[in-house]
Amino acid sequence: MVIVRHEANKVYAKVVEANGVVTTAGIIPSDLSRDAKGQTAEVLAEIDRLLALCGTNKSRITSASIWLNDIRHREAMNEVWIDWVGGEANAPVRACVEAKLVDPRMLVEIQVIAVK
């Protein structure tokens, strides 16, 4: 099996392809001044870019893990998420939990698994 690691550094790769499966790292926002909606939109745009880099897209996502620094951001995040996913036909399985993230200004982190 061939494994392709994209945008790797000493610690992790941003996205990995193996056996027709594409897995992203936990994707975080770079603009930490934004609110939960803005950070979610930024993260989802980066996920779109990474999936396209691997020849797939959000309609092929099978699983998503979402970490919020405060579960009260769930509603705001979901507003952006629902619009981005594009309806029930594209909805993956998903977990959404509260977690302490690397930086207290970071409100959301999302990791996905997709097929090619």
Rosetta constraint file for C-alpha pairs under 8 A:
AtomPair CA 1 CA 18 HARMONIC 7.04 0.50
AtomPair CA 1 CA 19 HARMONIC 6.41 0.50
AtomPair CA 2 CA 18 HARMONIC 6.16 0.50
AtomPair CA 2 CA 19 HARMONIC 7.06 0.50
AtomPair CA 3 CA 16 HARMONIC 7.03 0.50
AtomPair CA 3 CA 17 HARMONIC 5.72 0.50
AtomPair CA 3 CA 18 HARMONIC 4.69 0.50
AtomPair CA 3 CA 19 HARMONIC 7.53 0.50
AtomPair CA 4 CA 16 HARMONIC 5.67 0.50
AtomPair CA 4 CA 17 HARMONIC 5.08 0.50
AtomPair CA 4 CA 18 HARMONIC 6.59 0.50
AtomPair CA 5 CA 13 HARMONIC 5.88 0.50
AtomPair CA 5 CA 14 HARMONIC 7.74 0.50
AtomPair CA 5 CA 15 HARMONIC 6.19 0.50
AtomPair CA 5 CA 16 HARMONIC 4.54 0.50
AtomPair CA 5 CA 17 HARMONIC 6.52 0.50
AtomPair CA 6 CA 13 HARMONIC 5.86 0.50
AtomPair CA 6 CA 14 HARMONIC 6.15 0.50
AtomPair CA 6 CA 15 HARMONIC 5.41 0.50
AtomPair CA 6 CA 16 HARMONIC 6.11 0.50
AtomPair CA 7 CA 13 HARMONIC 5.51 0.50
AtomPair CA 7 CA 14 HARMONIC 5.52 0.50
AtomPair CA 7 CA 15 HARMONIC 7.10 0.50
AtomPair CA 8 CA 12 HARMONIC 5.63 0.50
AtomPair CA 8 CA 13 HARMONIC 3.76 0.50
AtomPair CA 8 CA 14 HARMONIC 6.19 0.50
AtomPair CA 9 CA 13 HARMONIC 6.21 0.50
AtomPair CA 12 CA 25 HARMONIC 7.71 0.50
AtomPair CA 13 CA 25 HARMONIC 6.89 0.50
AtomPair CA 14 CA 24 HARMONIC 5.75 0.50
AtomPair CA 14 CA 25 HARMONIC 5.08 0.50
AtomPair CA 14 CA 26 HARMONIC 7.95 0.50
AtomPair CA 14 CA 27 HARMONIC 7.76 0.50
AtomPair CA 14 CA 50 HARMONIC 7.86 0.50
AtomPair CA 15 CA 22 HARMONIC 6.92 0.50
AtomPair CA 15 CA 23 HARMONIC 5.58 0.50
AtomPair CA 15 CA 24 HARMONIC 4.19 0.50
AtomPair CA 15 CA 25 HARMONIC 5.92 0.50
AtomPair CA 15 CA 50 HARMONIC 6.69 0.50
AtomPair CA 16 CA 22 HARMONIC 5.70 0.50
AtomPair CA 16 CA 23 HARMONIC 5.35 0.50
AtomPair CA 16 CA 24 HARMONIC 6.44 0.50
AtomPair CA 17 CA 21 HARMONIC 5.68 0.50
AtomPair CA 17 CA 22 HARMONIC 4.55 0.50
AtomPair CA 17 CA 23 HARMONIC 6.59 0.50
AtomPair CA 17 CA 54 HARMONIC 7.10 0.50
AtomPair CA 18 CA 22 HARMONIC 6.60 0.50
AtomPair CA 20 CA 115 HARMONIC 5.77 0.50
AtomPair CA 20 CA 116 HARMONIC 5.33 0.50
AtomPair CA 21 CA 113 HARMONIC 7.06 0.50
AtomPair CA 21 CA 114 HARMONIC 5.86 0.50
AtomPair CA 21 CA 115 HARMONIC 4.58 0.50
AtomPair CA 21 CA 116 HARMONIC 6.23 0.50
AtomPair CA 22 CA 51 HARMONIC 7.45 0.50
AtomPair CA 22 CA 54 HARMONIC 7.20 0.50
AtomPair CA 22 CA 113 HARMONIC 5.64 0.50
AtomPair CA 22 CA 114 HARMONIC 5.07 0.50
AtomPair CA 22 CA 115 HARMONIC 5.86 0.50
AtomPair CA 22 CA 116 HARMONIC 7.05 0.50
AtomPair CA 23 CA 111 HARMONIC 7.65 0.50
AtomPair CA 23 CA 112 HARMONIC 5.97 0.50
AtomPair CA 23 CA 113 HARMONIC 4.46 0.50
AtomPair CA 23 CA 114 HARMONIC 6.45 0.50
AtomPair CA 24 CA 47 HARMONIC 7.63 0.50
AtomPair CA 24 CA 50 HARMONIC 7.60 0.50
AtomPair CA 24 CA 111 HARMONIC 5.59 0.50
AtomPair CA 24 CA 112 HARMONIC 5.56 0.50
AtomPair CA 24 CA 113 HARMONIC 6.49 0.50
AtomPair CA 25 CA 111 HARMONIC 5.59 0.50
AtomPair CA 25 CA 112 HARMONIC 7.66 0.50
AtomPair CA 26 CA 109 HARMONIC 5.77 0.50
AtomPair CA 26 CA 110 HARMONIC 5.14 0.50
AtomPair CA 26 CA 111 HARMONIC 4.32 0.50
AtomPair CA 26 CA 112 HARMONIC 7.85 0.50
AtomPair CA 27 CA 43 HARMONIC 6.04 0.50
AtomPair CA 27 CA 46 HARMONIC 7.51 0.50
AtomPair CA 27 CA 47 HARMONIC 7.27 0.50
AtomPair CA 27 CA 109 HARMONIC 5.42 0.50
AtomPair CA 27 CA 110 HARMONIC 5.20 0.50
AtomPair CA 27 CA 111 HARMONIC 5.98 0.50
AtomPair CA 28 CA 43 HARMONIC 5.87 0.50
AtomPair CA 28 CA 106 HARMONIC 7.58 0.50
AtomPair CA 28 CA 108 HARMONIC 6.62 0.50
AtomPair CA 28 CA 109 HARMONIC 4.82 0.50
AtomPair CA 28 CA 110 HARMONIC 6.89 0.50
AtomPair CA 29 CA 39 HARMONIC 5.53 0.50
AtomPair CA 29 CA 40 HARMONIC 7.55 0.50
AtomPair CA 29 CA 42 HARMONIC 6.00 0.50
AtomPair CA 29 CA 43 HARMONIC 5.47 0.50
AtomPair CA 29 CA 106 HARMONIC 7.14 0.50
AtomPair CA 29 CA 108 HARMONIC 7.47 0.50
AtomPair CA 29 CA 109 HARMONIC 7.48 0.50
AtomPair CA 31 CA 39 HARMONIC 7.06 0.50
AtomPair CA 32 CA 39 HARMONIC 7.15 0.50
AtomPair CA 32 CA 105 HARMONIC 5.66 0.50
AtomPair CA 32 CA 106 HARMONIC 5.80 0.50
AtomPair CA 32 CA 107 HARMONIC 7.96 0.50
AtomPair CA 33 CA 105 HARMONIC 7.39 0.50
AtomPair CA 34 CA 38 HARMONIC 5.22 0.50
AtomPair CA 34 CA 39 HARMONIC 5.75 0.50
AtomPair CA 35 CA 39 HARMONIC 6.11 0.50
AtomPair CA 35 CA 107 HARMONIC 7.67 0.50
AtomPair CA 36 CA 40 HARMONIC 5.96 0.50
AtomPair CA 36 CA 73 HARMONIC 6.24 0.50
AtomPair CA 36 CA 76 HARMONIC 6.17 0.50
AtomPair CA 36 CA 77 HARMONIC 5.94 0.50
AtomPair CA 36 CA 107 HARMONIC 5.92 0.50
AtomPair CA 36 CA 108 HARMONIC 6.99 0.50
AtomPair CA 37 CA 41 HARMONIC 6.13 0.50
AtomPair CA 37 CA 76 HARMONIC 5.57 0.50
AtomPair CA 37 CA 77 HARMONIC 5.43 0.50
AtomPair CA 37 CA 79 HARMONIC 7.54 0.50
AtomPair CA 37 CA 80 HARMONIC 6.19 0.50
AtomPair CA 38 CA 42 HARMONIC 6.25 0.50
AtomPair CA 39 CA 43 HARMONIC 6.19 0.50
AtomPair CA 39 CA 107 HARMONIC 7.05 0.50
AtomPair CA 39 CA 108 HARMONIC 6.71 0.50
AtomPair CA 40 CA 44 HARMONIC 6.10 0.50
AtomPair CA 40 CA 77 HARMONIC 5.98 0.50
AtomPair CA 40 CA 80 HARMONIC 6.72 0.50
AtomPair CA 40 CA 81 HARMONIC 7.52 0.50
AtomPair CA 40 CA 108 HARMONIC 6.44 0.50
AtomPair CA 41 CA 45 HARMONIC 6.14 0.50
AtomPair CA 41 CA 80 HARMONIC 6.40 0.50
AtomPair CA 41 CA 81 HARMONIC 7.99 0.50
AtomPair CA 42 CA 46 HARMONIC 6.38 0.50
AtomPair CA 43 CA 47 HARMONIC 6.27 0.50
AtomPair CA 43 CA 109 HARMONIC 7.39 0.50
AtomPair CA 43 CA 110 HARMONIC 7.11 0.50
AtomPair CA 44 CA 48 HARMONIC 6.18 0.50
AtomPair CA 44 CA 81 HARMONIC 7.99 0.50
AtomPair CA 44 CA 84 HARMONIC 7.64 0.50
AtomPair CA 45 CA 49 HARMONIC 6.35 0.50
AtomPair CA 46 CA 50 HARMONIC 6.22 0.50
AtomPair CA 47 CA 51 HARMONIC 6.05 0.50
AtomPair CA 47 CA 112 HARMONIC 8.00 0.50
AtomPair CA 48 CA 52 HARMONIC 6.15 0.50
AtomPair CA 48 CA 57 HARMONIC 6.40 0.50
AtomPair CA 48 CA 58 HARMONIC 6.59 0.50
AtomPair CA 49 CA 53 HARMONIC 6.20 0.50
AtomPair CA 50 CA 54 HARMONIC 6.59 0.50
AtomPair CA 51 CA 55 HARMONIC 6.35 0.50
AtomPair CA 51 CA 56 HARMONIC 5.14 0.50
AtomPair CA 51 CA 57 HARMONIC 5.20 0.50
AtomPair CA 51 CA 58 HARMONIC 7.23 0.50
AtomPair CA 51 CA 114 HARMONIC 7.94 0.50
AtomPair CA 52 CA 56 HARMONIC 5.27 0.50
AtomPair CA 52 CA 57 HARMONIC 5.84 0.50
AtomPair CA 54 CA 116 HARMONIC 7.76 0.50
AtomPair CA 55 CA 116 HARMONIC 6.52 0.50
AtomPair CA 56 CA 60 HARMONIC 6.69 0.50
AtomPair CA 56 CA 114 HARMONIC 7.53 0.50
AtomPair CA 56 CA 115 HARMONIC 7.04 0.50
AtomPair CA 56 CA 116 HARMONIC 5.13 0.50
AtomPair CA 57 CA 61 HARMONIC 7.26 0.50
AtomPair CA 57 CA 114 HARMONIC 7.73 0.50
AtomPair CA 58 CA 85 HARMONIC 6.90 0.50
AtomPair CA 58 CA 90 HARMONIC 7.68 0.50
AtomPair CA 58 CA 114 HARMONIC 7.54 0.50
AtomPair CA 59 CA 85 HARMONIC 7.31 0.50
AtomPair CA 59 CA 90 HARMONIC 5.13 0.50
AtomPair CA 59 CA 91 HARMONIC 7.96 0.50
AtomPair CA 60 CA 90 HARMONIC 7.39 0.50
AtomPair CA 60 CA 114 HARMONIC 5.23 0.50
AtomPair CA 60 CA 115 HARMONIC 5.54 0.50
AtomPair CA 60 CA 116 HARMONIC 6.98 0.50
AtomPair CA 61 CA 90 HARMONIC 7.59 0.50
AtomPair CA 61 CA 91 HARMONIC 7.89 0.50
AtomPair CA 61 CA 92 HARMONIC 5.92 0.50
AtomPair CA 61 CA 112 HARMONIC 6.68 0.50
AtomPair CA 61 CA 113 HARMONIC 5.66 0.50
AtomPair CA 61 CA 114 HARMONIC 3.88 0.50
AtomPair CA 61 CA 115 HARMONIC 6.49 0.50
AtomPair CA 62 CA 91 HARMONIC 7.90 0.50
AtomPair CA 62 CA 92 HARMONIC 4.68 0.50
AtomPair CA 62 CA 93 HARMONIC 6.25 0.50
AtomPair CA 62 CA 112 HARMONIC 7.65 0.50
AtomPair CA 62 CA 113 HARMONIC 5.83 0.50
AtomPair CA 62 CA 114 HARMONIC 5.31 0.50
AtomPair CA 62 CA 115 HARMONIC 7.22 0.50
AtomPair CA 63 CA 92 HARMONIC 5.06 0.50
AtomPair CA 63 CA 93 HARMONIC 4.80 0.50
AtomPair CA 63 CA 94 HARMONIC 5.70 0.50
AtomPair CA 63 CA 112 HARMONIC 5.65 0.50
AtomPair CA 63 CA 113 HARMONIC 5.21 0.50
AtomPair CA 63 CA 114 HARMONIC 7.02 0.50
AtomPair CA 64 CA 92 HARMONIC 6.64 0.50
AtomPair CA 64 CA 93 HARMONIC 6.34 0.50
AtomPair CA 64 CA 94 HARMONIC 4.70 0.50
AtomPair CA 64 CA 95 HARMONIC 6.46 0.50
AtomPair CA 64 CA 110 HARMONIC 7.00 0.50
AtomPair CA 64 CA 111 HARMONIC 5.71 0.50
AtomPair CA 64 CA 112 HARMONIC 4.37 0.50
AtomPair CA 64 CA 113 HARMONIC 6.48 0.50
AtomPair CA 65 CA 94 HARMONIC 5.74 0.50
AtomPair CA 65 CA 95 HARMONIC 4.92 0.50
AtomPair CA 65 CA 96 HARMONIC 6.07 0.50
AtomPair CA 65 CA 110 HARMONIC 5.73 0.50
AtomPair CA 65 CA 111 HARMONIC 5.23 0.50
AtomPair CA 65 CA 112 HARMONIC 6.40 0.50
AtomPair CA 66 CA 94 HARMONIC 7.56 0.50
AtomPair CA 66 CA 95 HARMONIC 6.03 0.50
AtomPair CA 66 CA 96 HARMONIC 4.56 0.50
AtomPair CA 66 CA 97 HARMONIC 6.41 0.50
AtomPair CA 66 CA 108 HARMONIC 7.11 0.50
AtomPair CA 66 CA 109 HARMONIC 5.84 0.50
AtomPair CA 66 CA 110 HARMONIC 4.57 0.50
AtomPair CA 66 CA 111 HARMONIC 6.59 0.50
AtomPair CA 67 CA 96 HARMONIC 5.83 0.50
AtomPair CA 67 CA 97 HARMONIC 5.16 0.50
AtomPair CA 67 CA 98 HARMONIC 5.64 0.50
AtomPair CA 67 CA 99 HARMONIC 5.82 0.50
AtomPair CA 67 CA 101 HARMONIC 7.87 0.50
AtomPair CA 67 CA 108 HARMONIC 5.68 0.50
AtomPair CA 67 CA 109 HARMONIC 5.17 0.50
AtomPair CA 67 CA 110 HARMONIC 6.41 0.50
AtomPair CA 68 CA 73 HARMONIC 6.83 0.50
AtomPair CA 68 CA 74 HARMONIC 7.32 0.50
AtomPair CA 68 CA 96 HARMONIC 7.40 0.50
AtomPair CA 68 CA 97 HARMONIC 6.18 0.50
AtomPair CA 68 CA 98 HARMONIC 4.78 0.50
AtomPair CA 68 CA 99 HARMONIC 5.86 0.50
AtomPair CA 68 CA 100 HARMONIC 7.84 0.50
AtomPair CA 68 CA 101 HARMONIC 7.70 0.50
AtomPair CA 68 CA 107 HARMONIC 5.53 0.50
AtomPair CA 68 CA 108 HARMONIC 4.64 0.50
AtomPair CA 68 CA 109 HARMONIC 6.65 0.50
AtomPair CA 69 CA 73 HARMONIC 7.96 0.50
AtomPair CA 69 CA 98 HARMONIC 5.52 0.50
AtomPair CA 69 CA 99 HARMONIC 5.22 0.50
AtomPair CA 69 CA 100 HARMONIC 5.46 0.50
AtomPair CA 69 CA 101 HARMONIC 5.97 0.50
AtomPair CA 69 CA 104 HARMONIC 7.38 0.50
AtomPair CA 69 CA 106 HARMONIC 7.01 0.50
AtomPair CA 69 CA 107 HARMONIC 5.07 0.50
AtomPair CA 69 CA 108 HARMONIC 6.49 0.50
AtomPair CA 70 CA 74 HARMONIC 7.91 0.50
AtomPair CA 70 CA 98 HARMONIC 5.54 0.50
AtomPair CA 70 CA 99 HARMONIC 7.25 0.50
AtomPair CA 70 CA 107 HARMONIC 7.19 0.50
AtomPair CA 71 CA 97 HARMONIC 6.73 0.50
AtomPair CA 71 CA 98 HARMONIC 5.09 0.50
AtomPair CA 73 CA 77 HARMONIC 6.10 0.50
AtomPair CA 73 CA 107 HARMONIC 7.66 0.50
AtomPair CA 74 CA 78 HARMONIC 5.89 0.50
AtomPair CA 75 CA 79 HARMONIC 6.34 0.50
AtomPair CA 76 CA 80 HARMONIC 6.97 0.50
AtomPair CA 77 CA 81 HARMONIC 6.09 0.50
AtomPair CA 78 CA 82 HARMONIC 5.73 0.50
AtomPair CA 79 CA 83 HARMONIC 6.53 0.50
AtomPair CA 80 CA 84 HARMONIC 6.14 0.50
AtomPair CA 81 CA 85 HARMONIC 6.00 0.50
AtomPair CA 82 CA 86 HARMONIC 6.42 0.50
AtomPair CA 82 CA 87 HARMONIC 6.86 0.50
AtomPair CA 83 CA 87 HARMONIC 7.53 0.50
AtomPair CA 85 CA 90 HARMONIC 6.08 0.50
AtomPair CA 85 CA 91 HARMONIC 6.30 0.50
AtomPair CA 86 CA 90 HARMONIC 6.37 0.50
AtomPair CA 86 CA 91 HARMONIC 7.82 0.50
AtomPair CA 87 CA 91 HARMONIC 6.48 0.50
AtomPair CA 100 CA 104 HARMONIC 7.67 0.50
AtomPair CA 101 CA 106 HARMONIC 6.54 0.50
AtomPair CA 101 CA 107 HARMONIC 7.66 0.50
AtomPair CA 101 CA 108 HARMONIC 8.00 0.50
AtomPair CA 101 CA 109 HARMONIC 7.97 0.50
AtomPair CA 102 CA 106 HARMONIC 7.23 0.50
